Amino acid sequence: MQIKIQTMGMGLLLACCATSAGAHPGAPKSSLATNPAASQQSPAIDLTLHPAATLQPPPIDLTLHPAAGQLETPSDPVLHRAAALPSGPLPSRALPSRPPASPLQSASAEVQAVARWISESGDNGGLPYLLIDKVNAQVFAFTPAGLLQGATPALLGLARGDRLLAPNSATMAQMSPRVRITPAGRFVSRLAIDSHGKELLVLDYDASISLHAVIKGTPEEHRAERLSSPTSEDNRISFGCINVPEAFYATIVSPTFAHTKGVVYVLPETSPASELFGFQPAGAGQPAPQQRAAAVDARPAARAVPGAVAN
């Protein structure tokens, strides 16, 4: 009985194989046949990473764009101006030069008042003139037309005052410090030569008062240093003459008075200038001749002045 069951199993298996072969007529006759194509080796797989030839990355935009809804320029005016400036170093440009201020603009009110009065009244008579500000130890030089030629510090008489106290016959050795005064007044002046052959502008011949280039004096006087100091407090040292820097005398005083006489106005320091020269403080009035200081006519420059000496 057992043998029959095995024989039946083998018969069923053969029947299934025959049925399967009959259902597919195009199937190969033998499953054990060798396929020629299957015996060829497949090509090796290329695992090298090659860049794509046609794909280029887009350029990166580094421009700083404002955020949505943000103003492109700052609302603050200062920041707005700063944002409008070009990048990089600013081009250099020359600033317009401001003309220097006239020394007369910084002069004392008394000097300005006298200068205005002379210009309005023509008191200088068409001659060049000087203004001597004793309070601030300054000299101002003007052309006959009233144009300022220059200004400079000056050395003046040691003592303060406006009237001469020493007699004209007194020598310098006889003059005590309290009488070494530069007198105030209006002086018609000319160039002259002193007893040492030096040129000077004489104000008062009898009193030997003149304006000249600074002299050395005694070593302890330090006259040149006093002229160069920034203050006028140490400019009182002479016996009464007016000392100015050599360059100022050589370039302005000497050529201005070389072929003509002129007027030297020495402003007072103990009273208003309007009282001495006889004009209204506002400059509207005409000069009163009877109130002027006496004018002293000077001698020609070609003649020496006996006994005169720079001090």
MOBELUR-V970211 format. One record per pair of residues at least 12 apart in sequence whose ideal C-beta (glycine too) atoms are under 7 Angstrom apart, sorted by the first residue. I is the first residue (numbers start at 0). GAP is how many residues later the second one is. D is the distance in whole Angstrom. If there is no record, write none. Layout:
[[I;GAP;D] [I;GAP;D]]
This chain:
[[101;46;6] [102;45;7] [102;48;4] [103;36;7] [103;44;5] [106;26;7] [106;31;7] [106;33;7] [107;25;6] [107;27;7] [107;28;6] [109;157;6] [109;163;5] [110;20;6] [110;22;5] [110;29;7] [110;156;7] [112;160;7] [112;161;7] [112;168;6] [112;170;6] [113;17;6] [113;151;6] [113;153;6] [113;159;5] [113;163;7] [114;16;6] [115;167;4] [116;160;7] [116;162;4] [116;166;5] [117;28;7] [118;27;5] [119;163;6] [120;158;7] [120;165;6] [120;166;5] [122;164;5] [123;20;7] [123;139;5] [125;18;5] [126;17;6] [126;133;7] [126;134;6] [126;135;5] [126;136;6] [127;14;6] [127;15;6] [127;16;5] [127;128;5] [127;129;7] [127;132;7] [127;134;4] [128;13;5] [128;133;6] [128;134;4] [128;135;7] [128;136;6] [129;134;5] [129;135;7] [130;134;5] [130;136;7] [131;110;6] [131;132;7] [131;133;7] [131;134;4] [131;135;6] [132;134;6] [133;22;6] [133;48;6] [133;132;7] [133;133;6] [133;135;5] [134;134;5] [135;96;5] [136;16;6] [136;17;5] [136;19;6] [136;95;4] [136;98;4] [137;13;6] [137;15;6] [137;16;7] [138;12;7] [138;13;5] [138;15;5] [138;103;7] [138;105;6] [140;111;5] [140;112;7] [140;115;7] [148;103;5] [148;107;7] [149;98;7] [149;102;5] [151;92;5] [151;93;6] [151;96;4] [152;74;5] [152;82;6] [153;81;7] [153;88;5] [153;89;6] [153;90;5] [154;59;7] [154;68;6] [154;71;6] [154;72;6] [154;80;5] [154;82;5] [154;83;5] [154;88;4] [155;26;5] [155;79;6] [155;80;6] [155;82;6] [155;86;6] [156;23;5] [156;24;5] [156;25;4] [156;79;7] [156;81;6] [156;82;7] [156;83;4] [157;19;5] [157;22;4] [157;78;5] [157;79;6] [157;80;7] [158;18;6] [158;19;5] [158;20;6] [158;21;5] [158;22;5] [159;109;6] [160;20;4] [160;109;6] [161;21;6] [161;22;4] [161;106;4] [161;107;6] [161;108;5] [161;109;7] [162;20;6] [163;17;6] [163;19;5] [163;43;6] [164;14;4] [164;16;6] [165;13;4] [167;38;5] [167;39;5] [171;67;5] [171;139;6] [174;64;6] [179;58;7] [179;59;5] [179;60;6] [180;59;6] [181;58;5] [181;60;6] [181;84;7] [182;21;7] [182;26;6] [182;83;7] [183;82;5] [183;83;6] [183;84;4] [183;92;6] [183;109;7] [184;81;6] [184;108;3] [185;77;6] [185;79;6] [185;91;6] [185;106;5] [185;107;5] [185;109;6] [186;16;4] [186;17;7] [186;77;5] [186;108;6] [186;109;5] [187;73;6] [187;75;6] [187;107;4] [187;108;6] [187;109;5] [187;110;7] [188;12;5] [188;13;6] [188;14;5] [188;72;6] [188;73;6] [188;75;5] [188;109;5] [189;12;6] [189;67;7] [189;71;5] [189;108;3] [189;109;6] [189;110;6] [189;111;6] [190;63;7] [190;66;5] [190;67;7] [190;110;4] [191;106;7] [191;107;6] [191;109;5] [191;111;7] [191;113;5] [191;116;7] [192;108;7] [192;111;5] [192;112;7] [193;111;6] [193;114;5] [193;115;5] [193;116;6] [194;109;7] [194;112;6] [194;113;6] [194;114;5] [195;113;7] [197;14;7] [197;112;6] [198;55;7] [199;12;4] [199;110;6] [200;52;6] [200;56;6] [201;96;5] [201;103;6] [201;106;7] [202;61;5] [202;93;7] [203;92;5] [204;91;7] [204;93;7] [204;94;7] [204;100;6] [207;99;7] [207;100;5] [207;101;7] [208;31;5] [208;32;6] [209;31;5] [209;98;7] [209;100;7] [210;30;7] [210;31;4] [210;33;7] [210;42;7] [210;53;7] [211;29;6] [211;31;7] [211;37;7] [211;98;5] [212;31;7] [212;33;4] [212;36;4] [213;13;6] [213;29;4] [213;30;7] [213;31;6] [213;32;6] [214;28;7] [214;95;5] [220;16;5] [222;14;6] [222;20;6] [226;18;6] [237;73;6] [238;72;4] [239;71;7] [240;69;6] [240;70;5] [260;37;6] [275;17;6] [276;15;6] [277;13;3] [277;14;6]]
